[in-house]
Amino acid sequence: MPALVNAHRRVNLLVVGYRIRATSQKSLPFKCCNTADSGLLVGRWIPGHNSAVVLAVIHYPFIPGQVKKYLSELQSQTQVDLTVLGSWSMPKEGQEGMDSFLKDLSTIFPQKCWLQLSREIGKRGFTCQVVQNNGRLLQEREQKNGDDKIILIHYDQRKVMLSQLHPVQDVGQKSDVEASELRLVFQTVAQSQPLFFLDKYDDGPLKLSHWQSEGREASIIAELLKQASVPVCIFLTWLLSLWHWLCSFRILHLPPVLFISSKLSTCVQSVYRAVHFRTVFSPKKAATHVEFMRKANIFVSFLVDIALGLLLISWLYRENRISKLADTLVPVADRVAKELQELLEWLMGAPAGLKMNRALDQVLGRFFLYHIHLWISYIHLMSPFIERILWYVGLSACLGLTFALSVLSDIVALLTFHIYCFYVYGARLYCLTIYGLSSLWRLFRGKKWNVLRQRVDSCSYDLDQLFIGTLLFTILLFLLPTTALYYLVFTLLRLVVVLFQGVIHLSVDFINSFPLFAIGLRICRPYRLAEGVKFNVLCQEPGTPLHLMMEINPLKCSSVLQCYRTPTYSCYPKDSWAGLCKKLFVGELIYPWKQKTDKTD
């Protein structure tokens, strides 16, 4: 049924009505306001606009005092200025004087404008008359002389009530910009939800017609889950508080423990999940739409994560795959170590025909070969326990696929620790050579680096200083190809490991942050996330106002991802490609956990 909304800020009245479908009245699933019996229009005048929103029709018989009492109770519950907007006349046998009776009620419910909507038999359109508080009737011919025109817009109350118009505005948010008329309509319908609880099965002095007037659907399972959700959330909150108490032990806050735990993906994921659990299982009701969507997205992502983890467990523990994986792991580690040993032997010769510094080449090659020997000994020492370790590690998937992937990332980091050591040794040696050559090059040009002012200043050097500088520059320049080759090889190996871990971290980040609930709403209930509306001509008959149908434009999927994506931790590098290439060129260490604001050595 109609609700008044305004397109201009003058006397133009735009009547917004309610309709389930833009089809014939016979196909409607239940009686709506368009076909309601005669009665009073209940709604709200839009402040600052000569328009209103009609929410329901109160049928005759009724007592005006009971109507006023009911509306005052609704105002205290909804904080919406609900009032009687006018009368609705539907022709019916035996009620010939009902139209005049309803018009006389304007003296009992005084308004600045009294709406008189009526419908004739055989016509789809309504006739609308607006009576001002001075008793003057705005005739159609008077409106044609100016810009004033009455337009009735039909809308679906259920969709408007459940939808959220974007961009989202919080209830307590203060904005200097006046809210649009369309947003006020959406807010009015959404906040008037208690009005739609009264249906024909409720015993009371008033009978209303609205989108739920034929009865509300309910589920016993849903009601039981609602009743049980509060004690379950309280219990889970107590378990989370117990977990935080255990994590608050002093030994866990020592610098070495904090450093190691901040670098392990499993520990980071545990902290991240604990924070999300505290958000989801809080017994407090979500105050805003954004908070509700955040809770729903986290909860659905957690359920999907657990389901994927259980699927992984079922795959791992069938057909004895854990034992097969443990039997394959040690030969693969030996194969990798053998390949590295052959690579080092190739570098200790004349790689690609390059002439290397033999003394430095032999020292670096033997140094790295010794590390490989230690690593092989360590792997063979741990080989009897690998199957048992993998068995218990596989159980971590019951906490979710993200935990299993985090554990896999940490295992990869431990198994490739010797490659990380090679990279650090090569990078430090190469960085020392590069910075030594740059400092000695400034010496030849009579310059020096001012540490206090962070700039290059002029400086005069003695002959002895120039001689020593020339000697050191020559030595470092001839040693640079050897150090650069080792640095290049081990940097490439390190980048392969970092790339593999980055794929794992991106997968974990995708599972944690992807708004599954919001995307599900966008696919199954697109009207729940509204970006705007569009109007279609519903009825245009001579002698009646123009009837339009308001349809909701759903939010784009890209906008849904942008608005409801859950912020997560990021283990992958935050540097730009230019900054990453600069670090690789000068030999600075690259860590997956470093942020842009972190200082480098």
C-alpha positions as CSV (number, residue, x, y, z in Angstrom):
1,M,0.0,0.0,0.0
2,P,1.0,3.4,-0.6
3,A,3.5,5.4,1.3
4,L,4.1,9.0,0.4
5,V,7.5,10.1,-0.7
6,N,8.5,13.3,-2.3
7,A,10.7,14.0,-5.4
8,H,10.8,17.8,-5.0
9,R,10.8,19.9,-1.9
10,R,7.8,21.9,-2.9
11,V,4.1,20.7,-2.8
12,N,5.0,17.8,-5.1
13,L,3.8,14.6,-3.5
14,L,5.1,11.3,-4.5
15,V,3.1,8.4,-3.0
16,V,5.0,5.2,-2.4
17,G,2.9,2.2,-2.4
18,Y,3.3,-1.5,-1.5
19,R,2.9,-4.4,-3.9
20,I,4.4,-7.9,-4.0
21,R,4.7,-8.3,-7.8
22,A,4.0,-6.1,-10.8
23,T,1.4,-8.5,-12.0
24,S,-2.4,-8.7,-11.7
25,Q,-4.1,-8.6,-8.4
26,K,-5.3,-12.3,-8.7
27,S,-1.7,-13.6,-8.7
28,L,-0.8,-12.1,-5.4
29,P,0.0,-14.8,-2.8
30,F,-1.8,-13.0,0.0
31,K,-3.9,-9.9,0.6
32,C,-1.7,-6.8,0.6
33,C,-2.4,-3.2,1.1
34,N,-3.4,-2.7,-2.5
35,T,-6.5,-4.8,-1.9
36,A,-7.0,-4.1,1.8
37,D,-10.4,-3.3,3.2
38,S,-11.2,0.4,3.9
39,G,-9.4,1.9,6.9
40,L,-6.8,4.3,8.1
41,L,-3.3,4.8,6.5
42,V,-0.5,4.4,9.0
43,G,3.0,5.6,8.3
44,R,5.4,8.5,8.7
45,W,5.8,11.9,7.1
46,I,9.3,12.4,5.8
47,P,10.9,15.3,7.7
48,G,11.9,18.1,5.4
49,H,9.9,16.7,2.5
50,N,6.2,17.0,1.5
51,S,6.0,13.3,1.3
52,A,5.3,10.3,3.5
53,V,5.7,6.5,3.7
54,V,2.6,4.4,4.2
55,L,3.3,1.2,6.1
56,A,0.0,-0.4,6.9
57,V,-3.8,-0.1,6.9
58,I,-5.9,-0.2,10.1
59,H,-9.3,-1.8,9.2
60,Y,-12.7,-0.7,10.5
61,P,-14.1,-1.2,13.2
62,F,-11.6,0.5,15.4
63,I,-11.7,3.0,18.3
64,P,-9.6,6.2,17.7
65,G,-8.3,6.2,21.2
66,Q,-7.0,2.6,20.8
67,V,-5.3,3.6,17.5
68,K,-3.6,6.5,19.2
69,K,-2.4,4.3,22.1
70,Y,-1.1,1.7,19.7
71,L,0.8,4.2,17.7
72,S,2.3,5.8,20.8
73,E,3.5,2.4,21.9
74,L,5.1,1.7,18.5
75,Q,6.8,5.1,18.6
76,S,8.5,4.3,21.9
77,Q,9.7,0.9,20.5
78,T,10.8,2.0,17.1
79,Q,11.8,5.6,17.7
80,V,9.9,6.4,14.5
81,D,7.2,9.1,14.4
82,L,4.4,6.9,13.2
83,T,1.0,8.6,12.7
84,V,-2.3,8.3,10.8
85,L,-1.6,9.8,7.4
86,G,-5.2,9.6,5.9
87,S,-7.9,7.2,4.8
88,W,-8.0,4.3,2.4
89,S,-11.3,3.5,0.7
90,M,-12.0,0.2,-1.0
91,P,-15.5,-0.2,-2.4
92,K,-17.4,-3.0,-0.8
93,E,-21.1,-4.0,-0.5
94,G,-22.8,-2.7,2.6
95,Q,-20.2,0.0,3.3
96,E,-21.5,2.9,1.1
97,G,-21.0,5.5,3.8
98,M,-17.6,4.3,4.8
99,D,-15.8,6.8,2.6
100,S,-17.4,9.9,4.1
101,F,-16.9,8.4,7.6
102,L,-13.2,8.0,7.1
103,K,-12.9,11.5,5.7
104,D,-14.4,12.9,8.8
105,L,-11.7,11.3,10.9
106,S,-9.3,14.0,9.9
107,T,-10.5,16.1,12.8
108,I,-9.6,13.4,15.3
109,F,-6.2,12.8,13.8
110,P,-5.1,16.3,12.8
111,Q,-2.2,16.5,10.2
112,K,-0.8,19.2,8.0
113,C,-2.1,17.1,5.0
114,W,-4.8,14.4,5.1
115,L,-4.5,11.8,2.4
116,Q,-7.6,10.4,0.8
117,L,-6.8,7.3,-1.3
118,S,-9.6,5.4,-2.9
119,R,-10.0,2.7,-5.5
120,E,-12.8,2.1,-8.0
121,I,-14.0,-1.3,-9.1
122,G,-12.4,-2.4,-12.4
123,K,-9.5,0.0,-12.2
124,R,-5.9,-0.7,-11.2
125,G,-5.0,2.9,-10.4
126,F,-5.9,4.8,-7.2
127,T,-7.4,8.3,-6.9
128,C,-5.6,10.5,-4.4
129,Q,-6.8,13.7,-2.8
130,V,-4.8,15.8,-0.4
131,V,-6.6,17.9,2.1
132,Q,-4.6,20.6,3.9
133,N,-5.2,21.5,7.5
134,N,-7.1,24.6,6.5
135,G,-9.6,22.4,4.7
136,R,-8.4,23.3,1.2
137,L,-8.4,20.5,-1.4
138,L,-5.6,20.3,-3.9
139,Q,-7.3,19.6,-7.2
140,E,-5.7,18.0,-10.1
141,R,-6.4,21.0,-12.4
142,E,-4.6,23.3,-9.9
143,Q,-1.6,21.0,-9.9
144,K,-1.4,20.9,-13.7
145,N,-0.9,24.7,-13.8
146,G,2.3,24.4,-11.8
147,D,5.0,21.8,-11.2
148,D,3.1,19.9,-8.5
149,K,2.1,16.4,-9.3
150,I,1.1,13.3,-7.3
151,I,2.9,10.1,-8.1
152,L,2.3,6.7,-6.4
153,I,5.3,4.4,-6.1
154,H,4.7,0.8,-5.2
155,Y,7.4,-1.0,-3.3
156,D,7.9,-4.4,-1.6
157,Q,8.0,-3.8,2.1
158,R,9.7,-7.1,2.9
159,K,12.6,-6.4,0.5
160,V,13.0,-2.8,1.6
161,M,12.9,-3.8,5.3
162,L,15.6,-6.5,4.9
163,S,17.8,-4.6,2.4
164,Q,20.7,-2.3,3.4
165,L,21.2,0.7,1.2
166,H,24.9,1.4,0.4
167,P,27.0,3.2,1.3
168,V,26.2,2.0,4.8
169,Q,25.4,4.7,7.4
170,D,25.6,3.7,11.1
171,V,22.7,4.6,13.3
172,G,24.7,6.8,15.5
173,Q,26.7,8.3,12.7
174,K,26.5,12.1,12.4
175,S,26.7,13.5,9.0
176,D,26.7,17.2,7.9
177,V,25.0,16.1,4.6
178,E,21.2,15.7,4.9
179,A,20.0,12.1,4.3
180,S,18.4,11.5,1.0
181,E,14.7,10.9,0.7
182,L,15.3,7.3,-0.5
183,R,17.5,6.5,2.4
184,L,14.9,7.9,4.8
185,V,12.3,5.6,3.2
186,F,14.6,2.6,3.7
187,Q,15.3,3.6,7.3
188,T,11.6,4.1,8.1
189,V,10.6,0.7,6.8
190,A,13.5,-1.0,8.6
191,Q,12.9,0.6,11.9
192,S,9.2,-0.1,11.8
193,Q,9.7,-3.8,12.1
194,P,7.5,-4.2,15.3
195,L,4.6,-2.8,13.3
196,F,4.6,-5.9,11.1
197,F,4.3,-8.3,14.1
198,L,0.6,-7.9,14.4
199,D,-1.3,-10.3,12.1
200,K,-4.9,-11.6,11.7
201,Y,-4.2,-14.4,14.2
202,D,-3.5,-12.0,17.0
203,D,-6.4,-11.2,19.3
204,G,-6.7,-7.5,19.7
205,P,-8.9,-4.4,19.1
206,L,-6.9,-3.5,15.8
207,K,-6.6,-5.4,12.6
208,L,-3.9,-4.4,10.1
209,S,-2.9,-5.2,6.6
210,H,0.8,-5.3,5.7
211,W,3.2,-7.8,4.2
212,Q,3.0,-10.1,7.2
213,S,-0.7,-9.6,7.9
214,E,-1.7,-13.1,6.8
215,G,0.6,-14.7,9.4
216,R,4.3,-15.1,10.1
217,E,6.3,-18.2,9.2
218,A,8.3,-19.6,12.1
219,S,10.7,-22.5,12.6
220,I,10.9,-24.5,15.8
221,I,14.6,-25.4,15.1
222,A,15.4,-21.7,14.4
223,E,13.7,-20.6,17.7
224,L,15.6,-23.3,19.7
225,L,18.9,-22.3,18.1
226,K,18.2,-18.7,19.1
227,Q,17.4,-19.7,22.7
228,A,20.6,-21.9,22.9
229,S,22.9,-19.4,21.2
230,V,23.3,-17.1,24.3
231,P,24.5,-19.8,26.8
232,V,26.7,-21.4,24.1
233,C,28.3,-18.0,23.4
234,I,28.8,-17.4,27.1
235,F,30.6,-20.7,27.5
236,L,32.8,-20.2,24.5
237,T,33.6,-16.7,25.7
238,W,34.7,-18.2,29.0
239,L,37.0,-20.7,27.2
240,L,38.5,-17.9,25.2
241,S,39.2,-15.9,28.4
242,L,40.8,-19.0,29.8
243,W,43.0,-19.3,26.7
244,H,44.0,-15.6,27.1
245,W,44.9,-16.2,30.7
246,L,47.1,-19.1,29.7
247,C,48.8,-16.9,27.1
248,S,49.4,-14.2,29.6
249,F,52.1,-16.2,31.5
250,R,55.3,-14.3,31.9
251,I,57.5,-17.0,30.2
252,L,55.5,-16.5,27.0
253,H,56.3,-12.8,26.9
254,L,60.1,-13.1,27.0
255,P,61.8,-11.6,23.9
256,P,63.0,-14.9,22.4
257,V,59.6,-16.5,22.7
258,L,57.8,-13.5,21.4
259,F,60.2,-13.2,18.4
260,I,59.8,-16.9,17.5
261,S,56.0,-16.9,18.0
262,S,55.6,-13.8,15.8
263,K,57.5,-15.5,12.9
264,L,55.7,-18.8,13.1
265,S,52.6,-18.9,10.9
266,T,50.8,-21.3,13.2
267,C,51.1,-19.0,16.2
268,V,50.0,-16.0,14.2
269,Q,47.0,-17.9,12.9
270,S,46.1,-19.0,16.4
271,V,46.1,-15.4,17.7
272,Y,44.1,-14.3,14.7
273,R,41.4,-17.0,15.3
274,A,41.2,-16.2,19.0
275,V,40.5,-12.6,18.2
276,H,37.8,-13.6,15.7
277,F,36.2,-16.1,18.1
278,R,36.0,-13.4,20.7
279,T,34.2,-11.2,18.1
280,V,31.8,-13.9,16.9
281,F,30.9,-15.5,20.2
282,S,30.3,-12.3,22.1
283,P,26.9,-12.5,23.7
284,K,26.2,-8.8,22.8
285,K,24.0,-8.2,19.8
286,A,25.5,-6.6,16.8
287,A,24.8,-2.9,17.0
288,T,25.3,-2.0,13.3
289,H,24.9,-3.6,9.9
290,V,28.7,-3.6,9.4
291,E,29.3,-5.4,12.7
292,F,26.6,-8.0,11.9
293,M,28.0,-8.7,8.5
294,R,31.5,-9.0,10.0
295,K,30.3,-11.6,12.5
296,A,28.4,-13.5,9.9
297,N,31.3,-13.5,7.4
298,I,33.7,-14.7,10.1
299,F,31.4,-17.4,11.3
300,V,30.7,-18.8,7.8
301,S,34.4,-18.6,6.9
302,F,35.2,-20.6,10.1
303,L,32.6,-23.3,9.2
304,V,34.0,-23.6,5.7
305,D,37.5,-23.7,7.1
306,I,36.6,-26.5,9.5
307,A,34.8,-28.5,6.7
308,L,37.8,-28.2,4.4
309,G,40.1,-29.3,7.3
310,L,38.0,-32.4,8.0
311,L,38.1,-33.3,4.3
312,L,41.8,-33.0,4.4
313,I,42.0,-35.3,7.5
314,S,39.8,-37.9,5.8
315,W,42.1,-37.9,2.8
316,L,45.3,-38.1,4.8
317,Y,44.3,-40.9,7.2
318,R,42.8,-43.1,4.5
319,E,45.0,-45.7,2.7
320,N,47.9,-45.0,5.1
321,R,48.9,-41.8,3.2
322,I,50.7,-40.5,6.3
323,S,53.2,-43.3,6.2
324,K,53.7,-43.0,2.5
325,L,54.3,-39.3,2.9
326,A,56.9,-39.9,5.7
327,D,58.7,-42.5,3.6
328,T,58.8,-40.0,0.7
329,L,60.0,-37.1,2.8
330,V,63.5,-38.3,3.7
331,P,64.5,-39.4,0.2
332,V,63.3,-36.0,-1.1
333,A,65.4,-34.2,1.5
334,D,68.4,-36.3,0.5
335,R,67.7,-35.5,-3.2
336,V,67.5,-31.8,-2.5
337,A,70.7,-31.9,-0.5
338,K,72.5,-33.9,-3.2
339,E,71.4,-31.3,-5.8
340,L,72.7,-28.5,-3.7
341,Q,76.0,-30.3,-3.2
342,E,76.3,-30.8,-7.0
343,L,75.5,-27.1,-7.4
344,L,78.2,-26.0,-5.0
345,E,80.7,-28.3,-6.7
346,W,79.8,-26.6,-10.0
347,L,80.3,-23.2,-8.5
348,M,83.7,-24.2,-7.1
349,G,84.9,-24.9,-10.6
350,A,84.5,-22.5,-13.5
351,P,80.7,-22.0,-13.7
352,A,79.6,-21.1,-17.2
353,G,83.2,-20.4,-18.1
354,L,83.5,-17.5,-15.6
355,K,86.9,-16.9,-14.0
356,M,86.4,-16.8,-10.3
357,N,88.7,-16.0,-7.4
358,R,89.9,-19.5,-6.6
359,A,90.8,-18.9,-2.9
360,L,87.5,-17.2,-2.0
361,D,85.6,-19.7,-4.2
362,Q,87.1,-22.7,-2.4
363,V,86.5,-21.2,1.1
364,L,82.8,-20.4,0.4
365,G,82.2,-23.7,-1.3
366,R,83.6,-25.8,1.6
367,F,81.8,-23.6,4.1
368,F,78.4,-24.3,2.4
369,L,79.2,-28.0,1.9
370,Y,79.8,-28.3,5.6
371,H,76.4,-26.9,6.3
372,I,74.8,-29.4,3.9
373,H,76.6,-32.2,5.7
374,L,75.2,-31.0,9.0
375,W,71.7,-30.7,7.5
376,I,71.8,-34.3,6.1
377,S,72.9,-35.6,9.5
378,Y,70.1,-33.8,11.1
379,I,67.5,-35.2,8.7
380,H,68.7,-38.7,9.2
381,L,68.6,-38.2,13.0
382,M,65.0,-37.1,12.8
383,S,63.9,-39.7,10.3
384,P,62.6,-42.3,12.9
385,F,60.2,-39.6,14.3
386,I,59.0,-38.1,11.1
387,E,56.0,-40.4,10.7
388,R,54.8,-39.7,14.2
389,I,55.3,-36.0,13.8
390,L,53.3,-36.0,10.6
391,W,50.6,-38.0,12.3
392,Y,50.1,-35.4,15.0
393,V,50.5,-32.5,12.6
394,G,47.8,-33.9,10.4
395,L,45.4,-33.7,13.4
396,S,45.8,-29.9,13.3
397,A,43.5,-29.9,10.3
398,C,40.6,-30.5,12.6
399,L,41.0,-26.9,13.6
400,G,40.6,-25.8,10.0
401,L,42.4,-25.9,6.7
402,T,44.1,-22.6,7.6
403,F,45.8,-24.3,10.5
404,A,47.0,-27.1,8.3
405,L,48.4,-24.7,5.8
406,S,50.1,-22.6,8.5
407,V,51.7,-25.8,9.9
408,L,52.8,-26.7,6.3
409,S,54.4,-23.2,5.9
410,D,56.3,-23.7,9.1
411,I,57.5,-27.2,8.1
412,V,58.7,-25.8,4.8
413,A,60.6,-23.1,6.6
414,L,62.2,-25.7,8.9
415,L,63.1,-28.0,6.1
416,T,64.6,-25.2,4.0
417,F,66.4,-23.6,6.9
418,H,69.8,-24.4,5.4
419,I,68.8,-22.6,2.2
420,Y,67.9,-19.6,4.3
421,C,71.3,-19.8,6.0
422,F,73.1,-19.9,2.6
423,Y,71.0,-16.9,1.5
424,V,71.9,-14.9,4.6
425,Y,75.6,-15.6,4.3
426,G,75.7,-14.7,0.7
427,A,73.5,-11.6,1.1
428,R,75.6,-10.3,4.0
429,L,78.9,-10.8,2.1
430,Y,77.5,-9.3,-1.1
431,C,76.0,-6.3,0.8
432,L,79.3,-5.7,2.6
433,T,81.1,-5.7,-0.8
434,I,78.6,-3.4,-2.4
435,Y,78.6,-0.8,0.4
436,G,82.4,-1.0,0.7
437,L,82.8,-0.3,-3.1
438,S,80.3,2.6,-2.9
439,S,82.2,4.2,0.1
440,L,85.5,3.8,-1.6
441,W,84.1,5.3,-4.8
442,R,83.1,8.4,-2.9
443,L,86.6,8.5,-1.5
444,F,88.1,8.8,-5.0
445,R,85.8,11.7,-5.7
446,G,86.6,13.6,-2.5
447,K,83.2,12.8,-0.9
448,K,82.1,11.1,2.3
449,W,78.7,10.1,3.8
450,N,77.6,12.3,6.7
451,V,75.8,10.0,9.1
452,L,74.4,12.9,11.2
453,R,72.9,14.8,8.3
454,Q,72.2,11.8,6.1
455,R,73.8,13.3,3.0
456,V,77.1,13.3,1.0
457,D,79.6,16.0,1.9
458,S,82.9,17.1,0.5
459,C,86.0,15.9,2.3
460,S,89.8,16.1,1.7
461,Y,91.9,12.9,2.1
462,D,95.6,12.3,2.7
463,L,97.8,10.4,0.3
464,D,98.0,7.4,2.6
465,Q,94.2,7.3,2.8
466,L,93.9,7.4,-0.9
467,F,96.4,4.6,-1.3
468,I,94.7,2.3,1.2
469,G,91.4,3.1,-0.4
470,T,92.6,2.3,-3.8
471,L,94.1,-1.0,-2.6
472,L,90.8,-2.0,-0.8
473,F,88.7,-0.9,-3.8
474,T,90.8,-3.1,-6.2
475,I,90.5,-6.1,-3.9
476,L,86.7,-5.8,-3.4
477,L,86.2,-5.2,-7.1
478,F,88.0,-8.4,-8.1
479,L,86.2,-10.4,-5.4
480,L,82.8,-9.0,-6.4
481,P,82.1,-11.6,-9.2
482,T,82.6,-14.5,-6.9
483,T,80.4,-13.1,-4.1
484,A,77.8,-11.9,-6.6
485,L,77.5,-15.3,-8.2
486,Y,77.0,-17.1,-4.8
487,Y,74.6,-14.4,-3.8
488,L,72.6,-14.7,-7.1
489,V,72.3,-18.5,-6.8
490,F,71.2,-18.7,-3.2
491,T,68.9,-15.7,-3.7
492,L,67.1,-17.5,-6.5
493,L,66.7,-20.6,-4.2
494,R,65.4,-18.4,-1.4
495,L,62.9,-16.7,-3.7
496,V,61.6,-20.1,-4.8
497,V,60.9,-20.9,-1.1
498,V,59.4,-17.5,-0.4
499,L,57.2,-17.8,-3.4
500,F,55.9,-21.2,-2.2
501,Q,55.2,-19.9,1.3
502,G,53.6,-16.8,-0.3
503,V,51.1,-19.0,-2.1
504,I,50.3,-20.7,1.2
505,H,49.9,-17.4,3.0
506,L,47.7,-16.0,0.2
507,S,45.5,-19.2,0.5
508,V,45.2,-18.7,4.2
509,D,44.4,-15.0,3.8
510,F,41.8,-15.8,1.2
511,I,40.0,-18.3,3.4
512,N,40.1,-15.9,6.4
513,S,39.1,-12.7,4.6
514,F,36.7,-13.8,1.8
515,P,33.1,-12.6,2.7
516,L,31.3,-15.9,2.0
517,F,28.1,-14.8,3.8
518,A,27.9,-11.5,1.9
519,I,28.6,-13.2,-1.4
520,G,25.9,-15.8,-0.6
521,L,23.4,-12.9,0.1
522,R,24.3,-11.3,-3.1
523,I,23.7,-14.5,-5.1
524,C,20.6,-15.9,-3.2
525,R,19.0,-12.7,-1.9
526,P,20.4,-9.9,-4.1
527,Y,17.9,-7.3,-2.6
528,R,19.5,-7.6,0.8
529,L,22.5,-5.5,-0.4
530,A,21.1,-2.6,-2.3
531,E,23.1,-0.1,-4.3
532,G,20.1,2.0,-5.5
533,V,16.6,1.6,-7.0
534,K,15.0,1.9,-10.4
535,F,11.4,2.7,-11.3
536,N,9.1,1.1,-13.8
537,V,5.7,2.4,-15.0
538,L,3.1,0.2,-13.4
539,C,-0.1,1.9,-14.3
540,Q,-1.0,5.2,-16.0
541,E,-4.8,5.7,-16.4
542,P,-6.5,9.0,-17.1
543,G,-7.9,10.7,-14.0
544,T,-5.5,8.9,-11.7
545,P,-2.0,9.7,-10.6
546,L,1.0,8.0,-12.2
547,H,1.8,4.6,-10.6
548,L,5.5,3.4,-10.6
549,M,7.1,0.2,-9.3
550,M,10.3,0.6,-7.3
551,E,12.8,-2.2,-7.8
552,I,16.0,-2.6,-5.9
553,N,19.3,-2.6,-7.7
554,P,21.6,-5.1,-6.1
555,L,25.2,-4.2,-5.1
556,K,27.9,-5.4,-7.5
557,C,30.0,-8.4,-6.5
558,S,33.2,-6.3,-6.7
559,S,31.6,-3.8,-4.3
560,V,30.6,-6.6,-2.0
561,L,34.1,-7.9,-1.8
562,Q,35.5,-4.4,-1.2
563,C,32.9,-3.5,1.5
564,Y,32.8,-6.7,3.5
565,R,36.3,-8.2,3.1
566,T,37.6,-9.1,6.5
567,P,41.0,-7.5,7.3
568,T,43.6,-10.1,8.1
569,Y,47.3,-10.3,8.9
570,S,49.6,-10.3,5.9
571,C,52.8,-12.4,5.8
572,Y,53.7,-11.7,2.3
573,P,56.0,-8.7,1.4
574,K,54.5,-5.3,1.5
575,D,57.3,-3.6,-0.5
576,S,56.6,-2.3,-4.0
577,W,58.3,-4.0,-7.0
578,A,60.8,-1.1,-7.3
579,G,61.7,-1.4,-3.6
580,L,62.0,-5.1,-3.8
581,C,64.4,-4.9,-6.8
582,K,66.4,-2.3,-5.0
583,K,66.8,-4.6,-2.0
584,L,67.8,-7.5,-4.2
585,F,70.4,-5.3,-6.0
586,V,72.1,-4.0,-2.9
587,G,71.9,-7.3,-1.0
588,E,69.4,-6.3,1.8
589,L,67.6,-9.3,3.4
590,I,64.1,-10.0,2.3
591,Y,61.7,-11.4,4.9
592,P,58.1,-12.4,4.2
593,W,57.0,-10.8,7.5
594,K,58.6,-7.4,7.0
595,Q,56.3,-4.4,6.7
596,K,56.9,-1.1,4.8
597,T,57.4,0.7,8.1
598,D,59.9,-1.7,9.5
599,K,63.6,-0.7,9.7
600,T,66.2,-2.7,7.9
601,D,69.6,-3.4,9.1
